[in-house]
Amino acid sequence: MVEVLYTLNCMTSAKKKTLYEKGYMMGSKMKSADNRTRSSLRIIVVVGLCCFFYLLGAWQRSGFGKGDSIALKITGDSACTILPTLNFETHHNFGGDIIPSESKVKMFKPCDARYTDYTPCHDQNRAMTFPRENMIYRERHCPPEKEKLHCLIPAPKGYVTPFPWPKSRDYVPFANVPYKSLTIEKAVQNWVQLEGDVLKFPGGGTMFPQGADAYIDELASVIPIADGTVRTALDTGCGVQEDADRLFAVPPRVSGGFIPGVSKESFEEDNKLWKKCEAFSTYPRSYDLIHASGVFSLYQHKCDIEDILLEMDRILRPEGTVIIRDQVDVVTKVKKLASGMRWNTKMQDHEDGPFVTEKILVAAKRYWVGSGSNYTSS
């Protein structure tokens, strides 16, 4: 040992360096060989596992696996049966029984062609059965439930798409309102004129044969209208006008007992007669667009969905559009009924995303007209 140490100490620096390099190279070669061995071992392990799981999967899919036979036995012993008492429909209550999902869509038939101008609360034939005293027969007289029409009001034969604005303000195709009586009875009053196949509305009426614009210009020649001196005006004796809205609150004169024969109780009882689901005082096919936001939920305890939809269809022009916004269960029920009304419908999510419970139903009324017992549609 002493001799070896002595020999190393006696070596020159060059020899020590050569000996160190040889030892380092041998260590590097051994380390590299060890790394290659480990890499090869990893590859062999991965390939082996892949082959094992492949064979295992093939064995299980062959049907001879013990686990498969047990699973098949359990599945056969516990066959799934559907209980007849289970109800998967929504439990939100909306104006009556929920329509089962498997029920057929109700198809609404067209009304007879004689109802093409039908306005429920202003039916002329029904109005003539009421007293003439105090013009009672001229008031609104809506039909009771048993007399309501549950069919689609047809457009007259030959109905065409109305003129675009602003031409539609002054002209209407005669085929859409095929009546000449007013053009004859009111000829001198300048209400409406028949020009070829269109009805023209001059806009002046009885008092303004040259039109309202000409009359206003005549007034401006003697009254300072243009400079803003006259800001508000009261027009009396103007003829046709709209009735004021009926207020349901009990007036102070009634609640204070200042009106003989009218008490607070009788006033409230009279109000109940007005808080009913009744039709619009609107001629059929008057609107191009109906937007109903929350209407069905608002009137769920007062009106039937079917009645509301039929009234919408009555006042909507062929090829008109309806936009309905409401809760998803309500819109779903509306969509089912509307699909039987010759409407094309499409349900959409709320603008804020699919997780909002309010949904949007867009419907377009298809074009169809009635003529006797024959009806055409496209």
ZATORKE-316331 format. One record per residue (C-alpha): x, y, z. Coordinates in steps of 0.001 Angstrom, whole numbers. Example, Ala and Ser with C-alpha at 12.3 -4.5 7.8 and 13.67 -1.06 7.14 Angstrom:
REM ZATORKE-316331
<site <12300; -4500; 7800>>
<site <13670; -1060; 7140>>
This chain:
REM ZATORKE-316331
<site <0; 0; 0>>
<site <2810; 2307; 875>>
<site <4513; 1442; -2343>>
<site <1406; 2283; -4408>>
<site <1000; 5649; -2745>>
<site <4646; 6330; -3209>>
<site <4380; 5397; -6869>>
<site <1437; 7767; -7382>>
<site <3220; 10587; -5649>>
<site <6301; 10062; -7775>>
<site <4324; 10288; -11016>>
<site <4646; 13335; -13088>>
<site <1703; 15625; -13592>>
<site <1315; 14473; -17202>>
<site <958; 10852; -16214>>
<site <-1570; 11691; -13513>>
<site <-3643; 13583; -16050>>
<site <-3566; 10693; -18542>>
<site <-4606; 8229; -15869>>
<site <-7515; 10484; -14728>>
<site <-8807; 10849; -18302>>
<site <-8831; 7093; -18821>>
<site <-10826; 6598; -15636>>
<site <-13358; 9300; -16582>>
<site <-13896; 7780; -20023>>
<site <-14498; 4338; -18549>>
<site <-17073; 5789; -16134>>
<site <-18886; 7608; -18929>>
<site <-19096; 4481; -21037>>
<site <-20540; 2518; -18146>>
<site <-23120; 5237; -17443>>
<site <-24160; 5397; -21124>>
<site <-24587; 1633; -21286>>
<site <-26723; 1758; -18141>>
<site <-29028; 4414; -19672>>
<site <-29504; 2331; -22811>>
<site <-30421; -642; -20697>>
<site <-33057; 1347; -18790>>
<site <-34583; 2757; -22020>>
<site <-34850; -698; -23499>>
<site <-36493; -1959; -20336>>
<site <-39098; 821; -20425>>
<site <-39967; 51; -24055>>
<site <-40378; -3632; -23228>>
<site <-42669; -2795; -20272>>
<site <-44874; -442; -22344>>
<site <-45211; -2935; -25206>>
<site <-46004; -5696; -22748>>
<site <-48750; -3677; -21058>>
<site <-50291; -2761; -24417>>
<site <-50393; -6396; -25478>>
<site <-51860; -7420; -22116>>
<site <-54728; -4930; -22227>>
<site <-55435; -5706; -25883>>
<site <-55760; -9405; -25108>>
<site <-57834; -8632; -22026>>
<site <-60261; -6509; -24037>>
<site <-60569; -9132; -26776>>
<site <-61265; -11779; -24138>>
<site <-64000; -9724; -22490>>
<site <-65694; -8879; -25772>>
<site <-65707; -12539; -26758>>
<site <-68443; -13189; -24159>>
<site <-66478; -15772; -22208>>
<site <-65510; -13379; -19436>>
<site <-66812; -14278; -16029>>
<site <-67683; -10664; -15330>>
<site <-69791; -10456; -18487>>
<site <-71808; -13504; -17604>>
<site <-72531; -12081; -14160>>
<site <-73550; -8718; -15611>>
<site <-75851; -10378; -18133>>
<site <-77485; -12427; -15405>>
<site <-78083; -9335; -13235>>
<site <-79486; -7395; -16203>>
<site <-81889; -10194; -17039>>
<site <-83049; -10598; -13437>>
<site <-83707; -6857; -13025>>
<site <-85618; -5993; -16216>>
<site <-86673; -2343; -16188>>
<site <-90428; -1712; -16048>>
<site <-92097; 1701; -16399>>
<site <-94689; 2431; -13771>>
<site <-97929; 3829; -15223>>
<site <-98198; 6319; -12357>>
<site <-94988; 8156; -13233>>
<site <-95495; 11624; -14721>>
<site <-92585; 13271; -16492>>
<site <-94478; 16439; -17447>>
<site <-93764; 19816; -15878>>
<site <-95609; 20458; -12625>>
<site <-96199; 24164; -13269>>
<site <-99900; 24865; -13205>>
<site <-101205; 26915; -16098>>
<site <-104892; 27329; -16652>>
<site <-106010; 23705; -16657>>
<site <-104665; 20245; -17204>>
<site <-101235; 19753; -18694>>
<site <-101283; 18379; -22230>>
<site <-99538; 14967; -22254>>
<site <-96426; 14902; -24396>>
<site <-97726; 11915; -26353>>
<site <-101091; 13532; -27183>>
<site <-101824; 14546; -30736>>
<site <-101667; 18161; -31866>>
<site <-105117; 19752; -32062>>
<site <-105804; 20910; -35599>>
<site <-107991; 24012; -35797>>
<site <-110363; 24002; -38764>>
<site <-111219; 27110; -40810>>
<site <-114490; 28853; -40055>>
<site <-117097; 29131; -42760>>
<site <-116458; 31882; -45323>>
<site <-119389; 33926; -43991>>
<site <-117265; 34709; -40913>>
<site <-114533; 36463; -42905>>
<site <-115414; 39810; -41221>>
<site <-116238; 38324; -37834>>
<site <-115556; 40591; -34855>>
<site <-116838; 38689; -31791>>
<site <-117930; 41591; -29590>>
<site <-119364; 43610; -32489>>
<site <-121219; 40981; -34458>>
<site <-123972; 42852; -36293>>
<site <-126426; 39952; -36315>>
<site <-126083; 39480; -32582>>
<site <-126191; 43223; -31870>>
<site <-129625; 43534; -33477>>
<site <-131076; 41239; -30789>>
<site <-130418; 43845; -28071>>
<site <-132696; 46788; -27158>>
<site <-132517; 49994; -29187>>
<site <-133114; 52090; -26081>>
<site <-130145; 54297; -25242>>
<site <-128310; 52710; -28173>>
<site <-127651; 49572; -26121>>
<site <-127413; 47488; -29266>>
<site <-124406; 49585; -30331>>
<site <-122347; 48632; -27272>>
<site <-119922; 45741; -26991>>
<site <-121757; 42437; -26624>>
<site <-119252; 39606; -26433>>
<site <-120524; 36056; -26959>>
<site <-120726; 33679; -23973>>
<site <-118472; 30651; -23818>>
<site <-120949; 28335; -25531>>
<site <-121246; 30698; -28523>>
<site <-117525; 31278; -29115>>
<site <-116047; 30175; -32412>>
<site <-113139; 27773; -31993>>
<site <-112020; 27939; -35600>>
<site <-109758; 30085; -37778>>
<site <-111260; 33200; -39377>>
<site <-110556; 32998; -43146>>
<site <-109390; 35810; -45369>>
<site <-111703; 36623; -48299>>
<site <-111094; 34920; -51600>>
<site <-108507; 36847; -53628>>
<site <-106851; 38424; -50573>>
<site <-103458; 39925; -51448>>
<site <-100571; 41340; -49485>>
<site <-101343; 44971; -48456>>
<site <-99399; 47831; -50005>>
<site <-96217; 48910; -48216>>
<site <-96106; 52107; -46188>>
<site <-96840; 54924; -46917>>
<site <-99040; 53818; -49822>>
<site <-101032; 51605; -47451>>
<site <-102152; 54761; -45614>>
<site <-104187; 55902; -48624>>
<site <-104886; 52722; -50617>>
<site <-106249; 49239; -49840>>
<site <-106734; 46426; -52375>>
<site <-110457; 46010; -52964>>
<site <-110096; 42203; -52759>>
<site <-109059; 42544; -49100>>
<site <-112239; 44467; -48194>>
<site <-114671; 43629; -51018>>
<site <-117485; 46025; -50145>>
<site <-118762; 49039; -52114>>
<site <-121489; 50225; -49749>>
<site <-119475; 53001; -48087>>
<site <-118226; 54311; -51431>>
<site <-121888; 54817; -52393>>
<site <-123482; 55898; -49107>>
<site <-120628; 58245; -48195>>
<site <-119750; 59418; -51689>>
<site <-120468; 63076; -50928>>
<site <-118564; 62901; -47651>>
<site <-115283; 61943; -49282>>
<site <-114544; 59099; -46879>>
<site <-113567; 56371; -49302>>
<site <-113544; 56041; -53083>>
<site <-113310; 53034; -55375>>
<site <-110655; 53477; -58062>>
<site <-110310; 50389; -60214>>
<site <-109303; 47483; -57985>>
<site <-108272; 49632; -54999>>
<site <-110060; 51622; -52319>>
<site <-108713; 55136; -51849>>
<site <-108984; 57096; -48601>>
<site <-108588; 60811; -49394>>
<site <-108169; 61672; -45729>>
<site <-110446; 64710; -45629>>
<site <-113796; 63237; -44721>>
<site <-116954; 65310; -44569>>
<site <-115417; 68541; -43279>>
<site <-112245; 68496; -45380>>
<site <-113094; 67525; -48960>>
<site <-109655; 68714; -50096>>
<site <-107904; 66778; -47364>>
<site <-106807; 67608; -43835>>
<site <-103499; 69085; -45046>>
<site <-105306; 71677; -47162>>
<site <-107512; 72600; -44222>>
<site <-104511; 73033; -41909>>
<site <-102814; 75251; -44473>>
<site <-105966; 77360; -44618>>
<site <-105985; 77708; -40840>>
<site <-102305; 78682; -40873>>
<site <-103134; 81626; -43116>>
<site <-105157; 83241; -40312>>
<site <-103686; 81633; -37152>>
<site <-99972; 81840; -36220>>
<site <-99334; 78096; -36109>>
<site <-95829; 77952; -37536>>
<site <-94126; 80380; -35076>>
<site <-95135; 78418; -31965>>
<site <-97608; 80966; -30611>>
<site <-100295; 78280; -30578>>
<site <-98956; 75302; -28664>>
<site <-102118; 73458; -27629>>
<site <-105573; 73382; -29180>>
<site <-108983; 71949; -28298>>
<site <-110891; 70481; -31232>>
<site <-114630; 70181; -30534>>
<site <-117224; 68580; -32731>>
<site <-114538; 66426; -34324>>
<site <-116884; 63519; -35018>>
<site <-115249; 60085; -34709>>
<site <-113235; 59721; -31509>>
<site <-111972; 57066; -29151>>
<site <-113585; 56400; -25789>>
<site <-111523; 57101; -22707>>
<site <-110000; 54181; -20823>>
<site <-112192; 52720; -18139>>
<site <-110649; 53038; -14676>>
<site <-111165; 50202; -12227>>
<site <-110397; 52225; -9090>>
<site <-113424; 53311; -7065>>
<site <-113890; 57081; -7581>>
<site <-114037; 59250; -4433>>
<site <-117594; 60330; -5258>>
<site <-118713; 56696; -5216>>
<site <-116776; 55671; -2110>>
<site <-118046; 58812; -325>>
<site <-121670; 57989; -1100>>
<site <-122319; 61132; -3121>>
<site <-123989; 59291; -6031>>
<site <-127461; 58000; -5188>>
<site <-128005; 54342; -6002>>
<site <-124308; 53583; -6575>>
<site <-122316; 52079; -3724>>
<site <-118728; 50951; -3520>>
<site <-119858; 47318; -3606>>
<site <-122069; 47777; -6664>>
<site <-119280; 49657; -8454>>
<site <-116773; 46856; -7780>>
<site <-119332; 44258; -8858>>
<site <-119830; 46137; -12105>>
<site <-116067; 46244; -12622>>
<site <-115910; 42449; -12447>>
<site <-118051; 42317; -15562>>
<site <-115284; 44129; -17435>>
<site <-112432; 42027; -16105>>
<site <-113068; 39143; -18444>>
<site <-111224; 37508; -21287>>
<site <-112852; 39178; -24260>>
<site <-111930; 39751; -27872>>
<site <-110491; 42962; -29295>>
<site <-112796; 45515; -30907>>
<site <-110635; 45107; -33983>>
<site <-111492; 44175; -37544>>
<site <-109886; 40892; -38717>>
<site <-106455; 41013; -40362>>
<site <-105556; 44453; -38989>>
<site <-101975; 43852; -37806>>
<site <-98718; 42791; -39419>>
<site <-96949; 42103; -36115>>
<site <-98061; 41043; -32627>>
<site <-95561; 41149; -29763>>
<site <-96742; 39387; -26604>>
<site <-94353; 39587; -23655>>
<site <-95587; 37625; -20651>>
<site <-99215; 37838; -21814>>
<site <-100011; 34158; -21274>>
<site <-98595; 34127; -17739>>
<site <-100318; 37418; -16932>>
<site <-103768; 36116; -17915>>
<site <-103329; 32466; -16938>>
<site <-106113; 32656; -14336>>
<site <-108461; 34642; -16573>>
<site <-108087; 33442; -20157>>
<site <-107571; 30125; -21869>>
<site <-104472; 29825; -24060>>
<site <-106592; 28666; -26972>>
<site <-108825; 31751; -26802>>
<site <-105822; 34099; -26817>>
<site <-104190; 32353; -29784>>
<site <-107398; 32297; -31809>>
<site <-107871; 36027; -31219>>
<site <-104264; 36658; -32287>>
<site <-104877; 34684; -35451>>
<site <-108087; 36628; -36154>>
<site <-106507; 40093; -36015>>
<site <-103226; 39052; -37695>>
<site <-102853; 39393; -41439>>
<site <-101821; 36398; -43561>>
<site <-98021; 36138; -43543>>
<site <-97948; 38293; -40405>>
<site <-95609; 37607; -37494>>
<site <-96142; 36848; -33803>>
<site <-93368; 37115; -31198>>
<site <-94155; 35515; -27834>>
<site <-91889; 35811; -24802>>
<site <-92732; 33800; -21696>>
<site <-91582; 31067; -19335>>
<site <-90354; 27885; -21015>>
<site <-93231; 25664; -19848>>
<site <-95763; 28229; -21085>>
<site <-94048; 28735; -24437>>
<site <-93838; 24971; -24949>>
<site <-97585; 24620; -24487>>
<site <-98286; 27625; -26735>>
<site <-96046; 26203; -29467>>
<site <-97940; 22917; -29442>>
<site <-101290; 24645; -29899>>
<site <-99944; 27091; -32483>>
<site <-98640; 24259; -34661>>
<site <-102270; 23314; -35342>>
<site <-103243; 26845; -36446>>
<site <-101473; 27049; -39814>>
<site <-98563; 28867; -38198>>
<site <-94884; 28191; -38813>>
<site <-93185; 28325; -35412>>
<site <-89622; 28423; -34113>>
<site <-88575; 28428; -30457>>
<site <-85424; 30305; -29448>>
<site <-83399; 30911; -26299>>
<site <-83400; 34189; -24434>>
<site <-80846; 36800; -25504>>
<site <-78869; 36197; -22310>>
<site <-78353; 32506; -22999>>
<site <-79981; 29067; -22767>>
<site <-80001; 29003; -18957>>
<site <-82610; 31789; -18753>>
<site <-86036; 30252; -18144>>
<site <-87759; 32751; -20423>>
<site <-87910; 31595; -24043>>
<site <-88958; 33226; -27315>>
<site <-91418; 31810; -29816>>
<site <-91450; 33314; -33313>>
<site <-94446; 32391; -35462>>
<site <-95471; 33321; -39005>>
<site <-99076; 32957; -40139>>
<site <-99297; 31117; -43433>>
<site <-101246; 32558; -46376>>
<site <-104614; 30930; -46929>>
<site <-108048; 32150; -47970>>
<site <-111570; 30805; -47752>>
<site <-114298; 30498; -50323>>
<site <-117403; 28565; -49367>>
<site <-116301; 25096; -48412>>
<site <-113062; 25308; -50405>>
<site <-109910; 26592; -48764>>
<site <-106516; 27155; -50282>>
<site <-103205; 27547; -48548>>
<site <-99571; 27962; -49455>>
